[in-house]
Amino acid sequence: MEPRINLMTNEIGAKVGKRIYNVSLAIRESSLPKALQDLVELRASQINGCGWCVDVHTKEAAAAGETSLRLHLVAAWRESTVFTEAERAALALTEEGTRLADAHHGVSDETWAQVRKHYDDDQIAALVSLVAMINAANRLGVITRTQGGSYDPGMFAGLSS
């Protein structure tokens, strides 16, 4: 499978990519724990089948100190013991917010109540925004067939501004 287009070498694609990256920076600067952000991005990317994004978020999380056990188990977080209640609430929101067509009603009231229990308004705003942004990035990667395997942690640091 060959990539269809490299958006980063296209003028419009690069502008959009830079803006998405800058939105992601605003989320990174929030009080939502970075380790949780990495798990959310990884889980949504797994669901959406974005090999590039799974590569990016696995490597970024590992570089930030996330354990290989938790990275391997995020795909089966409901059947594992290594995630906190707060992380489980965020992962449930991620799944329901990613599988909108499958969930029929979007995010359930039960999931929302669990998120409210563990996060303040600023963290929730960051979490909801993160789910939306990673889903957008996943769609770009899947549509263009951007393949995983070549990402080096920190390689997009020059995109900010």
Buried (B, 14 or more C-beta within 10 A) or exposed (E): EEEEEEBEEEEEBBEBBBEBBEBBEEBEEBEBBBBBBBBBBBBBBBBBEBBBBBBBBBBBBBEEEBEEEBBEBBBEBEEBEEBEEBBBBBBBBBBBBBBEEEBEEEBEEEBBEBBEEBBEEEBBBBBBBBBBBBBEBBEBBBEBEBBBEEBEBEEBEEBEE
